[in-house]
Amino acid sequence: MPEALSVSAPVARRFLVLRHFLAPPRALPPGPESVLAVVDRLGSLQFDPLAVAGRNHDLVLHARVAGYRPEWTDDLLYRRRLLFEALNKGLSILPSRELPWYRHTWDRHARRHEGGIFAEHSDAVDSILGRLRADGPLSSLDFGREGPIDWYWGPTSRVRAVLEALSEAGIIGLARRDGNRRYYDLIERLQPAELLDQRVPEEEQVRHRLLSRFRGHGLLAATGGAELWGGTVPRSDDGRADGRRRVELVAELVDRGELTPVRVDGVRQLRHVVTDELPVLAQAGREVDAALGPGGTPPGAALVAPLDPLAWDRDLLRSLFGFEYVWEVYVPPAKRRWGYYVLPVLFGDRLVGRIEPRVDRAARRIRILGAWWEDGFDPLAEPGFVPAFAGALRDYAAFGGATAVTWPRTRSARALARAVADAAGTTSARGTAGVRGTTGARGTAGVRDTTSARGTTLVPRPRSAADPT
């Protein structure tokens, strides 16, 4: 194994924001080609259907692509077919050209389902495939109602379970989505024959899938929990994840020159960089040595998606960024420290706080339910933060189709809302928001959901380039 490179923590942080297209944020030109550039760099994007603040993959792309529009990705997925959905780190969006390197997942599910749901409900399998062949694409609503059967998470309709099993086995695929309604069709109608016919040895597929996690994050260790590594290596015969085999495969990727080991000051575990990105690591070192801003520009601000690849490794967020982040969607309300759908706030190469936004499409508003800042970070006193944050909110409002941002009624929120409005060159509708401040975890300023119509800030039309579509 080659000797590990040694880098400082500031260089490691700078490297991550550079290679994640976040230095500065939203700097890629508007259009579908930038979506493809992000997916090509990161390897895959996690799909999550929750859309209270925007779907996860849309938030990831919004943070990187100027004037991002979700329909660009939908078009690439469901019309141009340059992207496809498959299991990787959960349900993910992947480049279609890499489909042959993910077939082993289909094959394994097919073998499992052949001895399970396909055998137990063969009549439903035959009926569904016949209908799809004759009338597809179809959703579960296009089939007759049937009683529930046991499925992964509990009882669900037999049609839905069979459709999902056929999709996991690569027999059918997603033709399109209508909101969260999935429409399926035969896979041979959705993907070109040359991709479906291409065969890659399974061991190479496993290496590729493992490498995709390093491509996604950029600075991972070889160990970690199932949330980070689940699905990368086939389970052992007794059903347990084979962590030892994963470590062996990482060593193989290093020996093949695809990964380079890196030691980061203050970070306990040995990390790995995709070897092709070593020039980006060198750029990070030059910028830090010259005291330049990320990407050689003044620090920008971005809202980071809960499942953004930058945030995959929660342990590294703590040790490298000094930032504690838990996505509290599945945490009981009484046990939440911050809120239901809270997004980290990136400023330059630092994670400086959290914000809980909601997209109110009917009212064309962004409702900010809460904001919390890290110890020692004052958003009003930090040089350059207010205009950068104002730009991030302006672009986020445009992404959500909103014309106004509504703030909570706290004193701290009132002051920040006024500063953001001034920086954005807007005036407040009936005044900026303000309410009493609260104290959050770690002594940060907390804001509760006491939204008032009196706390509305108008959002100007973004000054971005004309929409290319």
N, C-alpha and C positions, 0 to 999 in steps of 0.2 A: 504494500500500500504506500502511495507517495506521502511525503511529509506534509502535514497540515499547514496551511497558511495561517498567519496570525493577524487579526485585525482588531481595532478598537471598537468599543460599543458605538460611538458616534458614526464611525464609518459603516458599521453594520446597519444601523438605522437608515443612514443615507442610501446605502445600497438598496434596501428594501423598497423605499419609496420611489427610487429611480426605476428599478426593474418592474415595478407595479404600475408604471405610467401615472404616478401620482406626484411627479415633480416637474412642473406644477400640475395640479389636478385639472381635469377637463381640457387638456391641451391637445388631444388628438383631434384631427379635423372631423367635422360632422359628416356622418354618412355610414352606410353599412360596411364599407371597407375597413373602417376603424373598429367596428365590432369584431370583424374577422381577425384584425391585428391583435386585439386583446385576447381572444380565445386562442390564437396561435401561440402567444407568449405564455399564457397561464395554463394551457392544456385543456382545462374544463372549468365550467362555472356551475355551482350548485343551483338547482332549481327548487324553489319553495313557493307554494301557491299563496301564502299570506300576502295581502296587498295593502295593509293598513297604511304603510308608508311607501309603498312601491314593492313589487316583487324583488326578491333578493338579487337575481341575476341582472334585473334592470337597474337596481341601485349600484351594483358593481360597475356596470357599464356607464351609468350616468356620471360616476365619479371620475371617469377617465376620458369620456368622449364629449366634445363640445356639442351642445344642443341635442343630446341623445333622445331618440324616440323609440319606444318599445316596439313599434311596428317594424323597425329595421330588423330586429332580431327575429320576430315572428316570420317575416318574409324569408329570411335566411333558413329558418327551421322548416317551414311548411310549404313554401313555394319553390325557392331556388334549391333547397335541400343541400346546402353547403354545411349545415349544422344538423345534428340529430340528438335526440334525447336517449340516454341509456344510463344504467347504473354504473357509477364510478365512486365518487365520494357522495353517497346518497344518489338521488336522481340528479343527473348532471347534463349539461349541454356540452357537446363534444364536436370537434371537426369531423365532418363525414369522411374525409380521406383517411382518418384513423380507424374507421369502423372495423377493418379486419383484425386490428390489434385488441379489440374488445369482444370478439366473438366467443371467447372461452366462457364469458359470463352467460351468454345465451345458451351455450352448450351445456353448462353445468345445471342451469335452471331447467333446461329441457329434460335432462336425465332425471332430475329430482321429481319433476312434475309428471313424467311418464309413469312413475310408480306411485303417484299420488292422485292429484286432482284430475289429470287427464284420463286415468284409468277409472276412477270412481265416478266421474261425470262425463263419460265418453259421448253420451247422447247430446249433452250441451255443447261439447267441443265441436262435434260434427255439425250441429245445427248452426252455431255461431259462424264457423268457417264457411258454411254454405251460404249463409246470408251475406257475409262480407264479400264473398266471391261474386255474388249476384248483384248486390246493391250497395256495397261500401263506397265511401266511408260511413260508418255508423257509430253511434254512442250507445251506452247501456240503456238509454231510454227508448231506443228503437227496437228493443227486444221485449218480450212479454215479461210481466212481473212474476218472479218466483220467490219461494221462501228462502230464508237465509241459510248459509252454511258457515262452518267455522273457517276463519281465515287468519292471516297474520295477527291482526290487532283485535280480533273478535268476530262475532257473527256479521256477515255481510251478504248481499244478494248473490245467488249462484252465478248470474250473468256477469256481474262485476268481477267476481273472483276469477272466473274462467278467462275473461278478457285480460285481466292483469297477468295471469299465468301465461297466456299465449304471448303477451307482450314481453314478459321476462325471458321467455324462451326464444325470442327473435322470430316467431312465426308471423306475428302481426306487429305493426308499429303505429305511432301516432301520426295521423294524417293532418290533424290541426287541433287547436284548442279554441273553445268558445267560452271565455272566462275560465272557469275551472272544469268545464265539461270537456271530456276527452273524446275525440272521434278517431276510431281505429280503421286501418285497412291492412290488406295483405302486404307483408314486407317487400315482396317483389315488385309491387306497384309504387313503392316509396323510395327504394334505393336502386341504383344502377346495378345491372347484373355483374359487371366486372368487379365491383366492390364485394358483392355477396358471394361471388365465386372464389375470391382470393383467399388463400389459406396461409396462415402464419403459424409456425410451431408454437404450441401452447406456452412453453417456457419463455419464448420471446414476448408473447402477449403479457405474461405475468410481469416480466421486467418492465415492459412499456407502461403498464398500469401503475406499477410502483414508482417509476420515474415521473409519472404524471403528477404525483403528490409533490415532488420536489420542484417540478415546473410550476405548479400552482402557487406554492408558498415562497420558495426561493432560498430558504435558509433553515431547513429541517434537520433534526437529529435522526438517528436510525431507530429510535425507540419512542414510545408514547402510547396513549390510550387508544381504544377502539374508535372513538369519535374521530381521531386523526387518521388512523391507519386501516380502519375496517374495510374489508373487501379487496385489499391489495394483494394478499397472498392466500392461496387456497387453504381451507381449514384442514387440520389433520383428520385422521380416520375417526377419532373420538369426538369430532365436532368442534374442537378448540382452535382458536386462531394460532397460527404457527409463527410466533414472534421470532424464534431462532432462525427460521428460514428467511424471514424478512431481513434480519441483520446480515445473513449470508449473501442475499441478493444485493443489498446495498454495497457490500464489499465488492461484489462482482461488477457493479456499475462503476465503482471507483477504479477498479483494475482495468475496465474497458475504456476509461477516460471520459465517461459521460458525467460523472460527478467528481467534484474536488472537495476534500475535507478542509474545514475552516475552524479555527479556534477563535472565539470571540471573548474579549476581556469581560469578566463578570458573568459569563454564561457558562453553566456547569458542563453541559454536554457538548461533545464534538458535533459540529454542524456540517452541512454539505451544500455547496453551490453547484448549480448546473454549469458544467465547464464552459459551455458556449457563452455564459454570462460573466466570465472573469473580466472582460473589458469594462463592464458596468461597475464591477467592484473596484477596479482601478480608477474609474471616473469618480466614484464616491470618495476614494482616498484623496484625490487631487482637490475635489471641492472642499472637503473638510480642512485639509491643510491650508488652503487659500482663504478660508473663512467665507466661502461663497454660500449663497442660498441654494436650496435643492434645485438641481438643474440649471444652476447659475442665475436664478431669478429670485425675486423676493418671495418669501414663504406664502403659499396659497393655503386655502382651507377646503376641506372636503368632509362630507358625511360618509362614514364607512358602513357598509352593509353588515348585518349580523354574521353572515356566512361568507363574507369577503375572504378570499384566500389570504390576504394580509393578516386577518384575525384568526386563522385556523388554529394556530398554536398558542393557546391561552397561557401556557407556562412561559413562552418566550415573550409574550406581551408584558408579563410581570417582570422577568429578569432583564429584558433589554429596554423596554419602554417605561418600566415602572408603572404599568397600567393594569388594573384589575378589571376584567370584563366577563360578565356572565350574561348570556342571552336569556332573559327571564320570561320568555313566552310560556314556558312550561313550568314555571315556578308559581306556587299558590300565591295569590295577591298579598296575603298577610306576611309572606316571607320575602317579598321583593325588596331589594335595596333601592332600586331606581324605578323601573317601570316595565310595562308589558313589552314594548317594541322600541328599545332604546338604541341609538346609533352612536358609536364613538365619533368624536370630532378630531380630525387630523389637522394640524397646523404645521406646515413645513414637514419636518421629519419627527414631530412629537405628537403624541396623543394627549390632548389637553383637557378633554371633557367629554360630556355625553349630552345628547339631546333626544327628546322623545317627540317626534313630529307625527301628525296624522294628515292624510290627504282627504279633504272633504270635497269630493268632486261635485256634489250637488250645489254646494255654496261657492265653489271655485276658491277655496281657501286652504291654506296650510295652517293647521292648528298646532301650536307648540304647547304640549302638555307639561313639559319640564325641561330644565337645563341644569346641569351639575358640572362644576369645574374642578380640576385637580388641585390639591393643596399647593399653594404657592403660585397658582396661575390666576391672574386677574384679567379677565377679557377686556376690560376697559383700559387697563394700564399697559398691556402688552403691545409693544410697537408693531404696527402693521396688522394686528389681528382683526380689528373691527372692519376695515374695508375688505379684507379677505373673507371674513365670515359673511359680510353683507353680500359679496359676490356669490358665495356658495348658496345662501338662502334664495337669492334672486334666481339662480339657475335651477335650484331645486323646485321653486314655485313654478317655473316654466315647465319643468319636467312633469309636475303634477297637474298642469293645466289650471293653475291658480292665479288669481290676480291680487291676492292679499295674503298676508301672514298675520295670524292672530296670536298674541302673546298672553301668557298667564298674568294674573293680577298680583305680582309681587314687586317690591321696591327694586330689587336687583333686575328683574325682567324689564321693568319700566325704563330703567337707565340704559340697559343694553338695547332695547327696542328703539329708544330715541337715538342712540349712537349709530345703530345700523341704518335707521331711516336717513339720518344726516349723511352717512357715508354713501348710501345708495342714491342720494339726491332726490328723495321722495318726501312727501309730507304725510302726516298721520291722518287717518280718517277719524275725526272726533278725538284726536289725541293718542299718544302712545299708551301702551298697556302698563299697568303697574299694580302690584299687590305686595302683600307682606312677604318677606323672605322667610325661608325655613332653613334649618341646618340639616344637611344630608350626611351620609356616611363619609368618614374620613374628614369631617369638618368642611365639606364642600357646600356651596350654596345650592340649596334645593328649591324647586319650583313645583307647585302642585297644580292640578287641573282645575283652575277656577277661571276659565276663559270668559272673557266679556267682550261684547261687540265694541266696547269703548277702547279695546286694545288692538286695533287693527292697523297694520301698516300696509300702505299700498305698495305694490311691486311693479316697477317699470318693466317694459318689454326688454328682454335681454338684448345686449348689443352684439350678438354673435353673428356669424356669417349666415347668409341666406340658406334656407333649407335646401339641400341638394336634391331632394326627391320631388 
